[in-house]
């Protein structure tokens, strides 16, 4: 068929197929061939001139799309009682779309004129284009609390779990939301103080048993003192923010800067684009763009938003929720590089040679519009020959040049030799009710490595620029291992049959040789874990020391200002260095960089501990139904009180208490990290294979206790070492040592 479709038919096709919008895709869909393509091109130009379409590189896209998180104004209910809203921010030429609000239990009542932040889903309906679910109402910021509900004859009370809480909250009968006595609940303030001077609360979410998986992350948040409720003035300032425009910025909207994130990403703070360098002096070279959300445009120094972001230091990520550094209006909306909407950014353009070495770079403060928000798996599938409807039109012009630049960067990485640890990361997958559905190890795709290399390159460029311009900043510092830790690693390597040479200035290439030698052997995991434990903790500071693990002399975090305050500091330093505005670093900020670095290093460690504790609790909850089952694993740690075992299936760490090691007494040697049996002389050391039985898994604490069944395929005799847990041999050994000491003393006296 060479019949040219109508304008309405073309617009309908583009709406139904948003990723198949290149001219050739449209021609293929309607069977247009030969000279008829000229007529199609003219029709597309007319639609573009009329404002129905906008051309981006080789594709045409409907500009009338809302970001997945948007600010809406409630327009009121229709005749059927359904509540509708319209967007506050609208960039399309067509009439602004209608949004049907889908309420859930516990949502506050909304009325006409209310401004809300909502998560949107595109739908096909005659009365509305989107369905929206309330995140929160803008302009209100009720106090949140977590506690145990206690039922009373009329309503009930909430006993907070916060250590510092000194009073209960009353709950009216109509605000119980179905909660039962003894349940852990989330609630918000519902009004002024009631009877007996106690504040009123409304239950917004039932979490069930306080020891249940759904409560795990909330307990960790409160246990570690992670701020999870924004003050009123912070929320008000975020709500008042408006989208940045082109004034004072470069227009980068024609660059196809795509975001690549996990499929469940809550924000998109980095985007990238690459193409072959057309400079004849740089044959085989590449130009790489990395664009980062311009958070500094919204979070200005010493504002309420800035003080709260510094206090938090970073976002904290749990399997079921995020405690963000910035309010939703910024982290999920204005500072998130959503597909199809203009967003403020700070971008760096980097020129690479054919071997991936960076030849030059320049920074730009601009306005971008991402053509696509993709996830790692679909990008990797596209490169591997399995493109979907979203990635197919982007494969040749965008994705393949990205991977070509990445191939060059891999050459430079191989020459630089950053530390190359192989430690699989666990991923806790939850069901809708909060229970653990599965524990898997995250896949490591080339798509992940590509983004990592681009971000490292951008971070280096930021540090080098600020160093050259002599503007103070916070570096990401990673010092080399201490001599003691290095000697411990050397002993572990020797005990496993490998060598880490002495008498040389330690470089990451030396550690990589050890890791490569161990790769594929039974000791590989032990060597990787031991190498990781020998490393020092990275931190933030104004001193130009370098990053040992990455083998880089200049390194600063620039690529995640939505979730790390250190990156926001670097953005402000770049603004100051380039004279882009008044929202850069001030002289007083320079003076406090060391204190700021120490503080955010502490908040980072706090989040890491809370995230690890939460994962441990989820693992214990997952395994609690498998008590009595047998598992294989490897010894990962040895202490005076027992042996730690990392289970193969889940990566969970369990404890073999001393009483579970068999009938004999074991002597602990801290230097060699071993246990030696007093009767048999059996050695228990790091890295040995074991078979264990799960004795106990306690979700509330995350504790996992094991019983030893086999050590290196040798069965272990079970049973108590002696009555009351004592061991006669231990007593006789002590007596023998005392006797030998006396004998030596007498001998010396006689001489």
BELLIN-V652520 format. One line per field, one symbol per residue. phi: phi as a letter, one per 30 degrees, with the letter a starting at -180 (. if undefined). A space follows every 10 residues. Layout:
phi = ???
This chain:
phi = .cdddddddd ddddddbdcc cdeddddddc icbhdddddd eddddddddd idbbcbhcbc bdddbcddcb cbcdcjdddd jdcbbbddcb cdddddddbd dcdbejdddc bejdcbcbcc bdbcbdcacb cbcdcaddjb bddcbbacdc dbdbilbccd cddddcadbc bdedcdiidc ejddbcbbdc ldecdiiddc bbdcacciee cdeddedddd eddciddbbd dedddddddd dbedcdeibd dcdddddccb bddcecbbcb bbabaddcdd dbdidbcccb cbeddddccc eidedddddd ediadbcbec abcddbdeec dcbdccdddi bdbdaccbcb ccddciddca abcbcbbbbd dacccedddd ddddjbdcdd cedceddbdd ddddddeddd ddddddidec dcbecdbccc dddjdddabb cddccdddde dedddddddd dddddddddh ceacdccbdd ddeddddddd dddddcjcbb dcibddbddd ddddddddei cdcedddddd ddddddddac adddcjbddd hbdbabdbcb ddbbdedddd dddddddcid lcccdcedde dcdddddddd dddddedddd dddddddddd dddddbejdc bcabdcabbd clbcbcdddc idccccdedc ckdccccccd dchbbbddcc idccbdiddb cbcdcabced cidbcbbdcb bhicdcdckd daeiicbedd dddddddddd dddddddddd d
